Amino acid sequence: IQQHGRRHASVAARLVQLGSLLAQWGRDAESLSILAEAAEVYELLDGQDPAPLIDVLHRQALALQRLHRPREAELLVERADALAGRTSHVLEDLL
């Protein structure tokens, strides 16, 4: 974080790795917190490829499901789907 600052994609990628490890170890609440930080960094990188943010949103949704918070998980999946839809519309416009 000190090298790149908090607004760098590599920081977000490392946070995703940490969040994923925590999820594998069954530490879903901690994973969710770390993944939320990663999502925040990706959101600050406006204009970047939305795929990493979509991935993080899906990972957060899985953690929320395991924490028995299905409505919150559903909202994140809907948000990810909306981002994916926007991406495909941009591609269609380019073609």
N, CA, C and O of each residue as an XYZ file, in Angstrom:
380
protein
N       0.843     -1.201      0.000
C       0.000      0.000      0.000
C       0.873      1.244      0.000
O       0.551      2.218     -0.680
N       1.970      1.233      0.748
C       2.825      2.409      0.797
C       3.441      2.714     -0.555
O       3.610      3.881     -0.907
N       3.781      1.680     -1.321
C       4.413      1.889     -2.616
C       3.445      2.480     -3.636
O       3.807      3.400     -4.369
N       2.228      1.968     -3.690
C       1.281      2.385     -4.727
C       0.176      3.307     -4.226
O      -0.508      3.928     -5.039
N      -0.017      3.413     -2.942
C      -1.161      4.148     -2.435
C      -2.390      3.266     -2.468
O      -2.353      2.176     -3.040
N      -3.458      3.708     -1.877
C      -4.664      2.890     -1.757
C      -5.473      2.842     -3.051
O      -6.381      2.019     -3.165
N      -5.177      3.690     -4.022
C      -5.986      3.760     -5.235
C      -5.361      3.029     -6.411
O      -5.596      3.398     -7.562
N      -4.599      2.037     -6.150
C      -3.922      1.322     -7.229
C      -4.513     -0.081     -7.380
O      -4.851     -0.734     -6.393
N      -4.629     -0.525     -8.611
C      -5.231     -1.833     -8.888
C      -4.468     -2.969     -8.223
O      -5.071     -3.962     -7.815
N      -3.152     -2.838     -8.108
C      -2.392     -3.924     -7.481
C      -2.719     -4.043     -5.991
O      -2.666     -5.138     -5.430
N      -3.055     -2.928     -5.351
C      -3.475     -2.971     -3.940
C      -4.790     -3.733     -3.845
O      -4.949     -4.598     -2.983
N      -5.718     -3.418     -4.714
C      -7.007     -4.110     -4.709
C      -6.823     -5.599     -4.972
O      -7.478     -6.425     -4.335
N      -5.941     -5.950     -5.900
C      -5.707     -7.363     -6.220
C      -5.173     -8.114     -5.004
O      -5.562     -9.256     -4.760
N      -4.287     -7.480     -4.242
C      -3.748     -8.131     -3.027
C      -4.831     -8.274     -1.966
O      -4.878     -9.272     -1.247
N      -5.692     -7.283     -1.874
C      -6.806     -7.379     -0.927
C      -7.741     -8.535     -1.308
O      -8.243     -9.246     -0.437
N      -7.965     -8.713     -2.595
C      -8.802     -9.824     -3.059
C      -8.153    -11.157     -2.680
O      -8.833    -12.076     -2.224
N      -6.844    -11.256     -2.869
C      -6.143    -12.484     -2.488
C      -6.305    -12.761     -0.996
O      -6.593    -13.891     -0.602
N      -6.122    -11.746     -0.174
C      -6.259    -11.909      1.270
C      -7.692    -12.286      1.630
O      -7.917    -13.198      2.425
N      -8.658    -11.584      1.046
C     -10.059    -11.898      1.315
C     -10.427    -13.310      0.911
O     -11.211    -13.974      1.591
N      -9.865    -13.768     -0.189
C     -10.141    -15.127     -0.655
C      -9.543    -16.167      0.285
O     -10.168    -17.190      0.565
N      -8.342    -15.907      0.768
C      -7.729    -16.825      1.736
C      -8.549    -16.902      3.017
O      -8.779    -17.985      3.557
N      -8.981    -15.754      3.492
C      -9.802    -15.741      4.709
C     -11.086    -16.543      4.500
O     -11.519    -17.268      5.396
N     -11.690    -16.415      3.328
C     -12.910    -17.176      3.023
C     -12.617    -18.675      3.018
O     -13.410    -19.465      3.530
N     -11.486    -19.065      2.445
C     -11.123    -20.487      2.429
C     -10.951    -21.028      3.842
O     -11.222    -22.200      4.099
N     -10.510    -20.190      4.738
C     -10.294    -20.608      6.124
C     -11.570    -20.490      6.957
O     -11.543    -20.708      8.169
N     -12.695    -20.143      6.306
C     -13.966    -20.042      7.016
C     -14.134    -18.752      7.805
O     -15.010    -18.661      8.665
N     -13.327    -17.784      7.529
C     -13.398    -16.507      8.235
C     -14.123    -15.484      7.354
O     -13.550    -14.490      6.908
N     -15.406    -15.773      7.124
C     -16.190    -15.021      6.146
C     -16.417    -13.565      6.534
O     -16.409    -12.700      5.658
N     -16.615    -13.268      7.791
C     -16.837    -11.878      8.203
C     -15.600    -11.036      7.915
O     -15.705     -9.911      7.428
N     -14.436    -11.584      8.218
C     -13.193    -10.867      7.929
C     -12.976    -10.762      6.421
O     -12.544     -9.723      5.921
N     -13.274    -11.828      5.712
C     -13.155    -11.833      4.265
C     -14.026    -10.740      3.655
O     -13.586    -10.004      2.772
N     -15.241    -10.641      4.123
C     -16.185     -9.656      3.613
C     -15.651     -8.242      3.792
O     -15.780     -7.407      2.897
N     -15.059     -7.977      4.933
C     -14.500     -6.654      5.209
C     -13.354     -6.321      4.260
O     -13.288     -5.214      3.725
N     -12.463     -7.265      4.056
C     -11.311     -7.062      3.163
C     -11.786     -6.910      1.714
O     -11.295     -6.051      0.982
N     -12.731     -7.737      1.311
C     -13.255     -7.643     -0.051
C     -13.974     -6.317     -0.289
O     -13.943     -5.779     -1.396
N     -14.617     -5.794      0.747
C     -15.267     -4.483      0.626
C     -14.225     -3.395      0.369
O     -14.462     -2.468     -0.405
N     -13.074     -3.517      1.021
C     -11.984     -2.564      0.766
C     -11.510     -2.672     -0.678
O     -11.273     -1.657     -1.333
N     -11.372     -3.893     -1.174
C     -10.946     -4.092     -2.558
C     -11.960     -3.480     -3.521
O     -11.578     -2.822     -4.488
N     -13.236     -3.691     -3.265
C     -14.281     -3.125     -4.124
C     -14.207     -1.603     -4.122
O     -14.380     -0.967     -5.161
N     -13.951     -1.029     -2.965
C     -13.837      0.427     -2.859
C     -12.683      0.948     -3.715
O     -12.822      1.958     -4.404
N     -11.554      0.260     -3.668
C     -10.406      0.671     -4.490
C     -10.756      0.568     -5.966
O     -10.487      1.495     -6.730
N     -11.355     -0.547     -6.377
C     -11.722     -0.698     -7.790
C     -12.716      0.377     -8.226
O     -12.649      0.858     -9.357
N     -13.633      0.755     -7.345
C     -14.603      1.800     -7.694
C     -13.924      3.154     -7.873
O     -14.354      3.969     -8.689
N     -12.860      3.388     -7.106
C     -12.121      4.646     -7.233
C     -11.334      4.714     -8.531
O     -10.988      5.804     -8.988
N     -11.048      3.571     -9.127
C     -10.311      3.511    -10.383
C     -11.282      3.641    -11.547
O     -11.385      2.748    -12.387
N     -11.982      4.749    -11.586
C     -13.002      4.988    -12.592
C     -12.402      4.861    -13.995
O     -11.309      5.360    -14.264
N     -13.121      4.200    -14.864
C     -12.673      4.029    -16.230
C     -11.875      2.760    -16.460
O     -11.525      2.444    -17.598
N     -11.589      2.040    -15.411
C     -10.852      0.786    -15.545
C     -11.805     -0.325    -15.979
O     -13.025     -0.159    -15.961
N     -11.242     -1.428    -16.359
C     -12.015     -2.621    -16.706
C     -12.878     -3.010    -15.503
O     -12.345     -3.175    -14.406
N     -14.186     -3.159    -15.675
C     -15.053     -3.496    -14.543
C     -14.969     -4.962    -14.103
O     -15.535     -5.319    -13.070
N     -14.278     -5.810    -14.859
C     -14.231     -7.236    -14.526
C     -13.711     -7.515    -13.116
O     -14.292     -8.350    -12.423
N     -12.643     -6.853    -12.659
C     -12.194     -7.125    -11.288
C     -13.228     -6.745    -10.238
O     -13.387     -7.449     -9.241
N     -13.930     -5.639    -10.453
C     -14.970     -5.238     -9.503
C     -16.112     -6.250     -9.514
O     -16.641     -6.600     -8.459
N     -16.489     -6.713    -10.683
C     -17.547     -7.725    -10.791
C     -17.152     -8.985    -10.027
O     -17.969     -9.565     -9.313
N     -15.898     -9.405    -10.179
C     -15.389    -10.569     -9.462
C     -15.478    -10.376     -7.947
O     -15.923    -11.268     -7.224
N     -15.055     -9.211     -7.478
C     -15.091     -8.930     -6.040
C     -16.535     -8.937     -5.531
O     -16.810     -9.465     -4.454
N     -17.441     -8.361     -6.288
C     -18.847     -8.350     -5.868
C     -19.387     -9.767     -5.738
O     -20.138    -10.063     -4.809
N     -19.010    -10.640     -6.659
C     -19.443    -12.043     -6.558
C     -18.826    -12.730     -5.344
O     -19.499    -13.505     -4.664
N     -17.560    -12.454     -5.068
C     -16.910    -13.035     -3.890
C     -17.583    -12.553     -2.603
O     -17.774    -13.329     -1.666
N     -17.939    -11.269     -2.565
C     -18.645    -10.736     -1.405
C     -20.006    -11.421     -1.252
O     -20.423    -11.752     -0.142
N     -20.681    -11.626     -2.363
C     -22.001    -12.266     -2.317
C     -21.902    -13.683     -1.751
O     -22.755    -14.106     -0.970
N     -20.861    -14.410     -2.146
C     -20.669    -15.762     -1.596
C     -20.450    -15.724     -0.087
O     -21.016    -16.531      0.650
N     -19.629    -14.783      0.364
C     -19.385    -14.652      1.805
C     -20.683    -14.306      2.528
O     -20.959    -14.842      3.602
N     -21.470    -13.422      1.951
C     -22.746    -13.050      2.574
C     -23.699    -14.236      2.640
O     -24.418    -14.401      3.626
N     -23.707    -15.055      1.605
C     -24.545    -16.264      1.626
C     -24.136    -17.169      2.782
O     -24.985    -17.680      3.513
N     -22.829    -17.363      2.941
C     -22.344    -18.225      4.024
C     -22.633    -17.628      5.400
O     -22.714    -18.352      6.391
N     -22.787    -16.301      5.455
C     -23.121    -15.632      6.714
C     -24.635    -15.509      6.907
O     -25.102    -14.817      7.812
N     -25.393    -16.190      6.042
C     -26.861    -16.205      6.117
C     -27.450    -14.800      5.944
O     -28.348    -14.384      6.676
N     -26.918    -14.094      4.958
C     -27.399    -12.753      4.629
C     -27.755    -12.715      3.142
O     -27.132    -11.998      2.360
N     -28.779    -13.507      2.764
C     -29.073    -13.685      1.337
C     -29.545    -12.425      0.617
O     -29.234    -12.244     -0.560
N     -30.274    -11.564      1.283
C     -30.767    -10.362      0.599
C     -29.613     -9.446      0.195
O     -29.602     -8.904     -0.910
N     -28.648     -9.276      1.091
C     -27.478     -8.456      0.767
C     -26.678     -9.096     -0.368
O     -26.171     -8.403     -1.251
N     -26.573    -10.414     -0.335
C     -25.865    -11.136     -1.395
C     -26.564    -10.906     -2.736
O     -25.910    -10.660     -3.750
N     -27.863    -10.987     -2.733
C     -28.642    -10.795     -3.955
C     -28.423     -9.397     -4.536
O     -28.306     -9.233     -5.750
N     -28.371     -8.403     -3.666
C     -28.155     -7.031     -4.139
C     -26.784     -6.873     -4.801
O     -26.653     -6.175     -5.807
N     -25.774     -7.520     -4.238
C     -24.448     -7.446     -4.841
C     -24.401     -8.160     -6.188
O     -23.752     -7.687     -7.121
N     -25.080     -9.285     -6.291
C     -25.124    -10.005     -7.571
C     -25.845     -9.153     -8.619
O     -25.423     -9.099     -9.774
N     -26.917     -8.499     -8.223
C     -27.636     -7.622     -9.151
C     -26.739     -6.480     -9.619
O     -26.751     -6.114    -10.794
N     -25.971     -5.927     -8.706
C     -25.043     -4.848     -9.063
C     -23.969     -5.357    -10.024
O     -23.637     -4.686    -11.001
N     -23.433     -6.534     -9.746
C     -22.424     -7.126    -10.634
C     -23.006     -7.383    -12.013
O     -22.361     -7.112    -13.026
N     -24.218     -7.904    -12.051
C     -24.876     -8.168    -13.334
C     -25.103     -6.875    -14.118
O     -24.957     -6.852    -15.340
N     -25.459     -5.804    -13.415
C     -25.660     -4.512    -14.071
C     -24.350     -4.002    -14.667
O     -24.329     -3.486    -15.784
N     -23.261     -4.148    -13.917
C     -21.952     -3.744    -14.439
C     -21.572     -4.577    -15.658
O     -21.061     -4.045    -16.643
N     -21.819     -5.866    -15.592
C     -21.512     -6.756    -16.718
C     -22.358     -6.380    -17.930
O     -21.871     -6.410    -19.060
N     -23.603     -6.032    -17.704
C     -24.486     -5.622    -18.795
C     -24.029     -4.352    -19.453
O     -24.085     -4.222    -20.676
N     -23.569     -3.398    -18.640
C     -23.048     -2.150    -19.190
C     -21.819     -2.405    -20.049
O     -21.640     -1.784    -21.096
N     -20.986     -3.314    -19.600
C     -19.771     -3.651    -20.343
C     -20.118     -4.241    -21.697
O     -19.504     -3.891    -22.704
N     -21.103     -5.136    -21.729
C     -21.456     -5.760    -23.005
C     -22.092     -4.746    -23.957
O     -21.918     -4.855    -25.171
N     -22.832     -3.753    -23.424
C     -23.413     -2.721    -24.275
C     -22.326     -1.845    -24.882
O     -22.429     -1.437    -26.039
N     -21.286     -1.553    -24.108
C     -20.175     -0.755    -24.615
C     -19.478     -1.520    -25.738
O     -19.126     -0.935    -26.762
N     -19.280     -2.814    -25.553
C     -18.655     -3.624    -26.596
C     -19.500     -3.656    -27.861
O     -18.976     -3.572    -28.972
N     -20.814     -3.778    -27.684
C     -21.701     -3.788    -28.846
C     -21.606     -2.472    -29.615
O     -21.614     -2.464    -30.846
N     -21.517     -1.348    -28.875
C     -21.405     -0.051    -29.521
C     -20.100      0.076    -30.299
O     -20.057      0.707    -31.355
N     -19.052     -0.521    -29.778
C     -17.756     -0.464    -30.462
C     -17.745     -1.294    -31.735
O     -17.064     -0.951    -32.702
N     -18.496     -2.381    -31.735
C     -18.542     -3.253    -32.909
C     -19.541     -2.705    -33.889
O     -19.742     -3.286    -34.956
